[in-house]
C-alpha cells in the first residue's frame, strides 16, 4: 500500500497523491539524494503480477526515455522496490488539456492552433524515433504554466521493431479518439496520431467531440461511416482547412507528417491571431541572397489582405454554426493553472547549443536538403526547429521556451549564448526573433537595437504581445543577439529580455 512517507528505492519519499488511474498512482515525492521535488508514477500492486500491465508500464518507460524533445514528457528514473514498479519524473504545476476544456468550454482558433503546432512538433520527434503514440487525446496533453505543451502516457505506444502492448482481439486506444484505420483493426501509423490530434483540435474549437453516440464504440464506428459535423462560421477558413485535412478518413489524404501539420497550424494560427486584433511586428529582410523554396505543405499564397501563408488545402464547403456553446476563451499564463498539480517532465539539466556566433556574419544561403521551407524563410523548417523557432508569418517566434545564461560581447562582437533550462535560474529569455538584415552583418551587437528594423522587431510593444503577463515584463531590458543558424550560412537575431535585477526561474513568454 502506498502512503505518505513511504520511500521507494531508498531514495524517493512519497508526499501527496496527486492522481490515480487503472494501472497506478502518481505521487508528489522528494528525491532525498538530490534534495528536489519529483513526481513518482507507481504501478498498483493489484496489477503488478499481470504480465500485460507490467509490460505496458515498461513500454511507457522505454518510449518516454527514447525521445528527447521539449514537447514530450521524459523520465528521470525507472525502478522496482518492495514489489512496487515506478517511474520518476520531474514535478511541475500544470493541468491537462482536458481540464482546460472542462473549465473554459472552448478555445480560440489561435490558441487551438498553437497547441496543435506544439503537439505536432512533439509527435514528429516521437515518430522520428519509430514510435506511434496511439492514444493522443486531451487528457494526454499537459499544459505548463507558460502555455507550453507536453505529450505524455506512452503506455500503449508501438515501436517500429514491434515492441508494443498486444492484447488478442482488442482495439488499443481510447475509442473516442481512434482513427478510422484503428477502428477497422488495421495497424496504427504516424498518420493515425495526426488524425487523433485533429479530433483533439476539433474538440478545442467546438467545445464538444465531433462524433456522438450511445456508447464509445458506436462513436468510433461513426468515423468510418461518415465525416465529422462541420465547425462553425466563427472559425477562420485556414483553421478549418488544417483540421479538415487532419481528419481525412483516408490516411493518404491527411497531412503527410506531423511536422507538416505543425507548420500548417502555425500559419493558420497566426492568421487567427491577427484577425483577433494582434498586429504582427514588421520584420526586415533576411541576410543573404533570396533562394527559391522547395515544395511545402504550406502554400506561399496568402489570403487577400493578409501577409500570412495559409495551408494549401481545398475548401471543404460552407461551415454552419459551431456546435459548441459560449464564447471561445483566449488562454493566458495566469488562466492556465487552477492549482491542479500534474506530474509530467521537463527535460532537465543544461543544454549548451553550439552556435557559431562569432566572426564574420556575411553569408546567408539556403542549405541543401528537401525539407519544406516556410514561405518567406530562407531555410527549411527543420533548421528553424533546431534553433527552437518557427515562422509566424514573416516573423520568427519561439516554438519552445528559450532561456539563456549571461550574454557576452567582445568589442561589439556577440559571443555564442549559453542555453540553459528554463526551470533553473537563468538571466535571459527569447520573446521573438528576426532575420539579420543584409546591411547589418557588420554592425556591432551593441548598435543593433538602434536600427529601426531590428529595434521594431525587438521593441517593448512586441515583447508585451508575446508575454504571458505583459504587466510583469514592463521595463525589462531588451537585447538583440545575432546568431548563426546551425548547419547554415543564415544569421538571425534573437530578441532577448531580462528583468532589471534578479534571476529568472520559469519561462514567461508565449510559445507558438
HELIX and SHEET records of a PDB file:
HELIX    1   1 UNK A   45  UNK A   48  1                                   4    
HELIX    2   2 UNK A   51  UNK A   66  1                                  16    
HELIX    3   3 UNK A   97  UNK A  104  1                                   8    
HELIX    4   4 UNK A  109  UNK A  128  1                                  20    
HELIX    5   5 UNK A  138  UNK A  140  5                                   3    
HELIX    6   6 UNK A  175  UNK A  177  5                                   3    
HELIX    7   7 UNK A  180  UNK A  183  1                                   4    
HELIX    8   8 UNK A  190  UNK A  206  1                                  17    
HELIX    9   9 UNK A  216  UNK A  225  1                                  10    
HELIX   10  10 UNK A  237  UNK A  246  1                                  10    
HELIX   11  11 UNK A  251  UNK A  253  5                                   3    
HELIX   12  12 UNK A  258  UNK A  275  1                                  18    
HELIX   13  13 UNK A  333  UNK A  336  1                                   4    
HELIX   14  14 UNK A  381  UNK A  386  1                                   6    
HELIX   15  15 UNK A  438  UNK A  440  5                                   3    
HELIX   16  16 UNK A  445  UNK A  450  5                                   6    
HELIX   17  17 UNK A  452  UNK A  457  1                                   6    
HELIX   18  18 UNK A  460  UNK A  466  1                                   7    
SHEET    1   A 6 UNK A   7  UNK A   8  0                                        
SHEET    2   A 6 UNK A  12  UNK A  20 -1                                        
SHEET    3   A 6 UNK A  24  UNK A  31 -1                                        
SHEET    4   A 6 UNK A  36  UNK A  43 -1                                        
SHEET    5   A 6 UNK A  84  UNK A  96 -1                                        
SHEET    6   A 6 UNK A  77  UNK A  81 -1                                        
SHEET    1   B 7 UNK A   7  UNK A   8  0                                        
SHEET    2   B 7 UNK A  12  UNK A  20 -1                                        
SHEET    3   B 7 UNK A  24  UNK A  31 -1                                        
SHEET    4   B 7 UNK A  36  UNK A  43 -1                                        
SHEET    5   B 7 UNK A  84  UNK A  96 -1                                        
SHEET    6   B 7 UNK A 141  UNK A 144 -1                                        
SHEET    7   B 7 UNK A 149  UNK A 151 -1                                        
SHEET    1   C 6 UNK A   7  UNK A   8  0                                        
SHEET    2   C 6 UNK A  12  UNK A  20 -1                                        
SHEET    3   C 6 UNK A  24  UNK A  31 -1                                        
SHEET    4   C 6 UNK A  36  UNK A  43 -1                                        
SHEET    5   C 6 UNK A  84  UNK A  96 -1                                        
SHEET    6   C 6 UNK A 341  UNK A 343 -1                                        
SHEET    1   D 2 UNK A 131  UNK A 132  0                                        
SHEET    2   D 2 UNK A 158  UNK A 159 -1                                        
SHEET    1   E 2 UNK A 298  UNK A 302  0                                        
SHEET    2   E 2 UNK A 309  UNK A 311 -1                                        
SHEET    1   F 2 UNK A 389  UNK A 392  0                                        
SHEET    2   F 2 UNK A 395  UNK A 398 -1                                        
SHEET    1   G 5 UNK A 419  UNK A 420  0                                        
SHEET    2   G 5 UNK A 403  UNK A 404 -1                                        
SHEET    3   G 5 UNK A 428  UNK A 435 -1                                        
SHEET    4   G 5 UNK A 491  UNK A 498 -1                                        
SHEET    5   G 5 UNK A 477  UNK A 484 -1                                        
SHEET    1   H 2 UNK A 409  UNK A 410  0                                        
SHEET    2   H 2 UNK A 413  UNK A 414 -1                                        
END                                                                             
